[in-house]
Amino acid sequence: MDIQKTAIVTGAFGGIGTAIVQSLVENHFFVIAVASQRRTQADFDQWLNEANINPKQVQAVFLDVTDTQACKQALDLLIEEHQHIDVLVNNAGITRDSTFKKMSFEQWREVIDTNLNSLFNMTQPLFAHMCVQKQGRIINISSVNGQKGQFGQANYAAAKAGMIGFSKSLAYEGARAGVTVNVVAPGYTETPMVAAMKPEVLDNIRGQVPMQRLATPEEVAKAVRFLASDDAAYITGETLALNGGLYMN
């Protein structure tokens, strides 16, 4: 089957990002994989090989998603090159955990810049394009901690909660143009970062989850794939929670 749609995925080299790219490629999307400007072509080639992704269906873009001007320039070029961008997945994110009493402004700013301000930087240049083409899917990866809060994550929870408010508001603006805006809010997920935690910490986390396990990156990717599909055309402004019952709203 011919590749019909083009998707942009930020944070593409991470555990969840990789699964999202794999899932979209398997469903015949051409994927523009956005990774940190600190990455290299060699990193991209290694990532493709390790993830077993067809290089003909993926294009790498190395970009600082906190740089507003750089994002606009890159996205303008991508629109010109591909003519249409159908899906944007805002997945880039970092943590700088600390109790608020000890949190530095730098820790606050880094998380807000990467997790929240990047939404403006990546979405604003594409939103008008999607409205003109009368079709688009914007999917923002939030977190269960953006819904319920978490000790030591005031910066992260603020950014992830902000993503939800942003998505609901933008959903109103895009509705008449056929542009949907939704959120996927995973709970704790089996990524390399989580796997590096101490076993007792992981056991404690699992114990808090009614399903007694963590999510897999593939489960998160399937939710993204659904929201990117034609089957989700009438869904907008929603937050799809994947947390095993850890938080029920």
C-alpha positions in Angstrom: 0.0 0.0 0.0 1.3 3.5 -0.8 2.2 5.8 2.0 -0.6 8.3 2.1 0.0 10.4 5.2 2.9 12.2 6.8 3.4 12.5 10.5 5.8 14.4 12.7 6.9 12.9 16.0 9.0 14.8 18.5 11.1 13.0 21.1 11.3 10.2 18.5 14.3 8.4 19.8 12.9 7.8 23.3 11.2 4.6 24.5 7.6 5.9 23.8 8.7 7.9 20.8 10.3 4.9 19.1 7.1 2.8 19.6 5.0 5.6 18.2 7.2 5.9 15.1 7.2 2.1 14.6 3.4 2.0 14.9 2.8 4.8 12.4 5.3 3.3 9.9 3.6 -0.1 10.2 0.4 1.7 9.3 1.9 3.2 6.2 2.7 6.7 7.4 5.8 8.5 6.3 7.3 9.8 9.6 9.5 12.8 10.3 11.3 11.8 13.4 12.4 14.9 15.4 15.3 14.4 17.8 17.5 16.7 19.8 20.0 18.8 17.9 22.7 17.1 19.9 22.0 13.9 18.0 23.8 12.9 14.8 23.1 11.0 11.6 25.1 8.1 13.1 22.7 8.1 16.0 19.7 8.0 13.6 21.2 5.2 11.6 21.8 3.2 14.8 18.3 3.9 16.0 16.7 2.7 12.7 18.7 -0.5 12.9 17.9 -1.2 16.5 14.2 -0.4 16.1 14.0 -2.3 12.8 12.4 0.6 11.1 12.4 0.9 7.3 14.6 3.9 6.5 12.6 4.7 3.4 9.6 5.6 5.6 11.4 7.9 8.0 13.2 11.2 7.8 15.3 12.6 10.6 15.2 16.2 11.7 17.6 17.3 14.5 16.0 20.3 16.2 15.9 22.1 19.5 12.1 22.1 20.2 12.6 25.0 22.8 13.9 27.3 20.0 10.9 29.1 18.6 12.5 30.5 15.5 14.4 27.3 14.6 11.2 25.3 14.9 9.3 27.7 12.6 12.1 27.6 10.0 12.3 23.8 10.1 8.6 23.3 9.9 8.2 25.8 7.0 10.7 23.8 5.1 9.0 20.5 5.9 5.7 21.8 4.7 7.3 23.0 1.5 9.0 19.7 1.0 6.1 17.4 1.8 3.2 19.7 0.8 1.0 18.3 3.5 1.6 17.3 7.2 -1.3 15.2 8.5 -0.3 14.3 12.0 1.8 16.0 14.7 2.7 14.1 17.9 4.2 16.3 20.6 6.1 13.7 22.6 9.3 15.6 23.6 9.7 15.7 27.4 12.2 15.8 30.2 12.2 15.6 34.0 14.1 17.7 36.5 12.6 16.4 39.8 13.0 18.2 43.1 10.8 19.3 46.0 9.6 22.8 45.3 11.4 24.2 48.3 14.7 23.1 46.7 13.8 23.6 43.0 15.9 26.1 41.1 14.4 28.4 38.5 16.6 26.6 36.0 15.0 23.2 36.8 11.6 24.9 36.5 12.4 26.6 33.2 14.0 23.6 31.5 10.9 21.5 32.0 8.4 24.2 31.1 10.5 25.0 28.0 10.8 21.4 26.8 7.5 20.0 27.8 5.1 22.9 27.4 6.6 25.8 25.4 7.6 23.2 22.7 3.9 22.8 22.0 3.7 26.4 20.8 6.9 26.1 18.9 5.9 22.9 17.0 2.2 23.4 16.7 1.8 27.0 15.8 3.5 26.8 12.4 1.6 23.6 11.5 -1.9 24.6 12.8 -2.7 27.1 10.1 -1.4 24.7 7.5 -3.7 21.9 8.8 -6.7 24.3 8.9 -6.1 25.3 5.2 -5.9 21.7 4.1 -9.1 21.0 6.1 -7.6 18.0 7.9 -5.1 17.3 10.7 -4.4 15.4 13.9 -2.5 16.9 16.8 -1.8 14.5 19.6 0.0 15.6 22.7 1.6 13.2 25.1 0.9 14.3 28.7 1.1 12.2 31.8 -1.0 10.8 34.7 1.0 13.2 36.9 -0.4 16.1 34.9 -3.8 14.9 36.0 -3.2 14.0 39.6 0.0 15.8 40.6 3.1 14.1 42.1 5.4 14.9 45.0 8.6 16.5 43.7 7.3 17.2 40.3 5.7 20.6 40.5 7.5 21.7 37.3 6.6 18.5 35.4 3.0 18.3 36.6 2.5 22.0 35.7 3.8 21.4 32.2 1.8 18.2 31.6 -1.4 19.8 33.0 -0.8 22.8 30.8 -0.7 20.5 27.8 -4.3 19.3 28.6 -5.6 22.9 28.8 -3.8 23.8 25.7 -5.3 20.9 23.8 -8.9 21.5 24.9 -8.6 25.2 23.8 -7.0 24.5 20.5 -9.6 21.7 19.8 -12.3 24.5 19.7 -10.3 26.5 17.2 -9.6 23.5 14.9 -13.0 21.8 15.0 -14.6 23.5 12.0 -11.5 23.0 9.9 -11.4 19.2 10.5 -8.4 19.5 12.8 -8.6 17.4 15.9 -6.5 18.0 19.1 -6.3 15.2 21.7 -4.1 14.1 24.6 -2.7 10.7 25.5 -1.8 10.6 29.2 0.2 7.5 30.1 0.9 6.3 33.5 4.3 4.8 34.4 5.6 3.1 31.3 8.3 0.5 30.7 10.9 2.8 29.2 14.7 2.6 29.6 14.5 5.6 32.1 12.0 3.7 34.3 13.9 0.4 34.0 16.9 2.2 35.5 15.0 2.8 38.8 15.9 0.7 41.8 13.9 -2.6 42.0 12.2 -1.6 45.3 11.1 1.7 43.7 9.6 -0.1 40.7 7.8 -2.6 43.1 6.3 0.3 45.0 5.1 1.9 41.7 3.5 -1.4 40.6 1.9 -1.7 43.9 0.0 1.6 43.4 -1.4 0.5 40.1 -4.6 -1.5 40.3 -3.5 -3.6 37.3 -0.2 -4.3 39.2 2.0 -3.5 36.1 3.4 -0.7 34.1 2.2 0.3 30.6 4.3 -0.8 27.6 5.4 1.8 25.0 3.5 -0.2 22.4 0.2 0.4 24.3 0.8 4.1 24.3 1.7 4.0 20.6 -1.6 2.1 19.8 -3.5 4.9 21.5 -1.7 7.5 19.4 -2.2 5.4 16.2 -6.0 5.3 16.9 -6.2 9.1 17.5 -4.3 9.6 14.2 -6.6 7.4 12.3 -9.8 8.2 10.3 -11.7 6.2 13.0 -11.0 9.0 15.4 -12.3 11.8 13.2 -15.1 12.8 15.6 -13.0 12.8 18.7 -11.4 16.1 19.8 -10.5 17.9 23.0 -10.2 14.5 24.8 -7.6 13.1 27.2 -7.1 9.3 26.8 -5.7 7.9 30.0 -3.5 4.8 30.0 -2.6 4.3 33.6 -3.9 0.9 34.6 -6.4 2.5 37.0 -3.8 4.6 38.9 -6.0 7.7 38.4 -9.6 7.6 37.3 -11.4 10.8 36.3 
